[in-house]
Amino acid sequence: LMVTGGYGELGIVDGLLASCDLYDATRREWAEAGSIAPMARARWGHGCAAIRGVVYAVGGCSLRPHTQPTESSMETLKDCEVFDPATNRWSPAAPLQIARSGSRAVALAGDRFLAAIGGCDDVFGRAETQPTVELFDVEAGFWTLLSQRLHVPRTTAAAVATGSLELLIVGGAPSLASAELYNVTVPTRGSREGAAAAAAAAACEVTSPASAVWGDRARAPG
């Protein structure tokens, strides 16, 4: 179990963290403090998921570089980074298409894709809650903004893969009791999603896009 970033008792400015902690469930103990490399950029409200033996930190909130450490200097991030436990090192990863905090990251399709679900585009959630989902192609190395949206915009939802390319998304802010099924499919190269992904691929010098369609909705128990 890996815990990444966040903020401490001093709050989101003075308490902003880049540090990481690792828990060994077999030994039932935490790694020695400071033994795990800190993230390149301190952040909170990010999504986090393990895939293919590495850990991705996705979006979140942080202080703008070279600014005074105040709440007004906070920004929502597109930035992502990836941790390789073999080298104990964080490295830059492809940025999101949309800055988002409070999104949930879930691995899909046998660890081929990583989904970033919902979130909000303001560090305090005062602006737009995101109805969108992005998909990261691990082999190609870029994010695609999927054309199909959430039925209900939500941030800090619970999300889990219920199939190779299916997500169950439950609750989230603002105080939601609803749940949705999201079925991900890979588009044809000639589709609109494929064209948009091809443009992203060109920017990253890679190819192989993906998109999504919605399945049946469900409602969480009240």
C-alpha positions, 0 to 999 in steps of 0.5 A: 500500500502506497500513500502519496502526497496530500497535506498535513495538519498545517493545511493545504499551503504550509502543510502541502506534501510531496512525501510518500509512505509504503506499507508492507502488508506481509510484514505489517509495517511501514517503510522507514520514513524518508526511504521512499522518494518524494514526488517531483511536485507536492500535490493533494486531491490527485488520483492514484493507481498502480498499473504494470508494476508502477504507480501513477499520480494523476492531476490534483492541486499544488502551488504555482511555481515561483509564487508566494505560498498562499491559497490564492497561489493554488492551481489545479493540475494537468501534470502527472508523474509515475513512480517506479519502485525498482528505481525508487524514482518519480518521473514525468508522465503525459499530462491530462487533457483537462486539469482536474482534482478529485478525480479517481484513477482506475486500471483497465483491460489487463493494465493496458489503460488507466481511466481518470474519472470526473473531478473538478477544475477548481482547487476548492470545487467552486467551479465546474465539477467534471462530467468527463473521463480521460483514458491513458494508453500505457503502451502509447503514452498519452491521454484521450478525452472520451466523448461520452460523459458521465450522466452526473458530474461528480468529484471524489466519487468511488470507482472500481473496474467491474470488468475488463472495460467496465467501470462502476462509479458511485456517489461523490460530491456534491452529496450524490447517492447515484451510481453509474456503469461506464463501458469503455470501448476502443474506437476505430481509427477513422472515428471522431474519437480516433481522430482526436486521439491521433492528434494527441498521439501526434503531439506525443509521437505515438498512436492507439486511441480509445473512447467509451460508451455508457451502459445501464445506470444503477442507484446506490442504496440510500 
